[in-house]
Amino acid sequence: MKRTLKYLFVILLLSSFSVVSAQSATEFLNKGIKLMSKQQFENALENFEKAYKLKSNDPNILAFRGQAKHSLNQYKEAIADYDKALQLQSNYAEVYHLRGLAKYELKDYEGACSDWEKANQLNYSGVIDLIIEFCMEKGKN
């Protein structure tokens, strides 16, 4: 009986730790988002890094960390984060949009257009203007 109680205590302790970690990850994520809105990208990135260390399987954390890196002109690193986010959630339309923007900055126009097309297929309305302006051949209707 003592042995069972000891294991139960360890399980409760471990499960409460994961709840605390999830809360902390959310807190770091929210702080990072606030810092992004204030254009404090380096500080935002630090918070997203902390959130990621606590919860590495959250595509939202990866998407925001990618945005912070993008804002710091770290386009390849941003794309790596967007790739990871899409591995976790393949229908994350906004991430296709964001990855397309980063690819465009690296002059990967075909890759950018492909990502924007995918976002459009997933009904993300924010990309149609980009597709019209940058992806459609000039002179064709």
DOTOR-832415 format. One record per residue (C-alpha): residue in three letters; x, y, z; chain. Coordinates in steps of 0.02 Angstrom, whole numbers. Example, Ala and Ser with C-alpha at 12.3 -4.5 7.8 and 13.67 -1.06 7.14 Angstrom:
REM DOTOR-832415
NODE  resn      px      py      pz  chain
NODE   ALA     615    -225     390      A
NODE   SER     684     -53     357      A
//
This chain:
REM DOTOR-832415
NODE  resn      px      py      pz  chain
NODE   MET       0       0       0      A
NODE   LYS     140     121      44      A
NODE   ARG     223      83    -121      A
NODE   THR      61     120    -217      A
NODE   LEU      39     285    -124      A
NODE   LYS     219     331    -161      A
NODE   TYR     193     300    -348      A
NODE   LEU      28     394    -344      A
NODE   PHE     114     543    -265      A
NODE   VAL     250     540    -398      A
NODE   ILE     118     533    -535      A
NODE   LEU      22     678    -458      A
NODE   LEU     182     777    -439      A
NODE   LEU     231     748    -621      A
NODE   SER      57     789    -685      A
NODE   SER      49     950    -585      A
NODE   PHE     220     997    -655      A
NODE   SER     155     979    -833      A
NODE   VAL       6    1091    -791      A
NODE   VAL     123    1222    -720      A
NODE   SER     232    1208    -875      A
NODE   ALA      83    1233    -989      A
NODE   GLN      29    1385    -891      A
NODE   SER     203    1457    -897      A
NODE   ALA     216    1424   -1084      A
NODE   THR      53    1517   -1110      A
NODE   GLU     114    1660   -1001      A
NODE   PHE     275    1675   -1101      A
NODE   LEU     177    1664   -1264      A
NODE   ASN      58    1802   -1211      A
NODE   LYS     201    1913   -1151      A
NODE   GLY     290    1886   -1316      A
NODE   ILE     134    1934   -1414      A
NODE   LYS     119    2095   -1314      A
NODE   LEU     301    2135   -1348      A
NODE   MET     276    2101   -1534      A
NODE   SER     136    2229   -1538      A
NODE   LYS     258    2354   -1461      A
NODE   GLN     387    2306   -1595      A
NODE   GLN     507    2240   -1462      A
NODE   PHE     553    2092   -1569      A
NODE   GLU     709    2033   -1478      A
NODE   ASN     620    2030   -1310      A
NODE   ALA     471    1946   -1390      A
NODE   LEU     585    1813   -1464      A
NODE   GLU     660    1779   -1292      A
NODE   ASN     485    1747   -1223      A
NODE   PHE     438    1635   -1369      A
NODE   GLU     600    1537   -1340      A
NODE   LYS     551    1511   -1158      A
NODE   ALA     376    1457   -1208      A
NODE   TYR     448    1336   -1337      A
NODE   LYS     564    1257   -1208      A
NODE   LEU     412    1220   -1101      A
NODE   LYS     296    1166   -1240      A
NODE   SER     386    1120   -1400      A
NODE   ASN     235    1038   -1482      A
NODE   ASP     129    1196   -1492      A
NODE   PRO     113    1260   -1671      A
NODE   ASN      57    1431   -1609      A
NODE   ILE     218    1456   -1513      A
NODE   LEU     317    1408   -1667      A
NODE   ALA     214    1525   -1777      A
NODE   PHE     244    1673   -1662      A
NODE   ARG     427    1630   -1639      A
NODE   GLY     441    1626   -1828      A
NODE   GLN     358    1797   -1840      A
NODE   ALA     482    1870   -1715      A
NODE   LYS     628    1797   -1813      A
NODE   HIS     553    1864   -1975      A
NODE   SER     539    2036   -1896      A
NODE   LEU     724    2024   -1854      A
NODE   ASN     764    1980   -2036      A
NODE   GLN     806    1800   -1988      A
NODE   TYR     707    1730   -2134      A
NODE   LYS     785    1557   -2145      A
NODE   GLU     761    1531   -1958      A
NODE   ALA     581    1592   -1972      A
NODE   ILE     548    1468   -2112      A
NODE   ALA     618    1327   -2004      A
NODE   ASP     494    1373   -1867      A
NODE   TYR     351    1383   -1992      A
NODE   ASP     400    1212   -2060      A
NODE   LYS     393    1138   -1884      A
NODE   ALA     224    1220   -1852      A
NODE   LEU     156    1145   -2013      A
NODE   GLN     222     974   -1965      A
NODE   LEU     118     987   -1807      A
NODE   GLN     -36    1063   -1892      A
NODE   SER     -36    1040   -2080      A
NODE   ASN    -191    1147   -2111      A
NODE   TYR    -125    1303   -2021      A
NODE   ALA    -168    1427   -2160      A
NODE   GLU     -93    1580   -2077      A
NODE   VAL      75    1492   -2064      A
NODE   TYR      74    1458   -2251      A
NODE   HIS      45    1645   -2274      A
NODE   LEU     188    1689   -2157      A
NODE   ARG     307    1562   -2231      A
NODE   GLY     266    1633   -2403      A
NODE   LEU     314    1807   -2343      A
NODE   ALA     481    1743   -2278      A
NODE   LYS     515    1648   -2439      A
NODE   TYR     474    1804   -2538      A
NODE   GLU     605    1901   -2437      A
NODE   LEU     732    1769   -2487      A
NODE   LYS     679    1790   -2669      A
NODE   ASP     602    1616   -2675      A
NODE   TYR     455    1682   -2773      A
NODE   GLU     395    1512   -2830      A
NODE   GLY     397    1447   -2651      A
NODE   ALA     308    1603   -2589      A
NODE   CYS     171    1587   -2718      A
NODE   SER     151    1402   -2681      A
NODE   ASP     128    1440   -2495      A
NODE   TRP       5    1581   -2530      A
NODE   GLU     -94    1467   -2646      A
NODE   LYS    -102    1336   -2508      A
NODE   ALA    -161    1468   -2383      A
NODE   ASN    -292    1523   -2508      A
NODE   GLN    -351    1343   -2530      A
NODE   LEU    -372    1336   -2341      A
NODE   ASN    -483    1491   -2353      A
NODE   TYR    -360    1615   -2280      A
NODE   SER    -420    1778   -2355      A
NODE   GLY    -262    1877   -2318      A
NODE   VAL    -167    1808   -2467      A
NODE   ILE    -275    1841   -2618      A
NODE   ASP    -201    2014   -2647      A
NODE   LEU     -25    1941   -2638      A
NODE   ILE     -70    1806   -2763      A
NODE   ILE    -145    1933   -2882      A
NODE   GLU       1    2054   -2867      A
NODE   PHE     149    1936   -2862      A
NODE   CYS      97    1766   -2928      A
NODE   MET     -18    1790   -3075      A
NODE   GLU      67    1815   -3241      A
NODE   LYS      52    1993   -3303      A
NODE   GLY     -68    2017   -3446      A
NODE   LYS    -172    1861   -3409      A
NODE   ASN    -349    1869   -3339      A
//
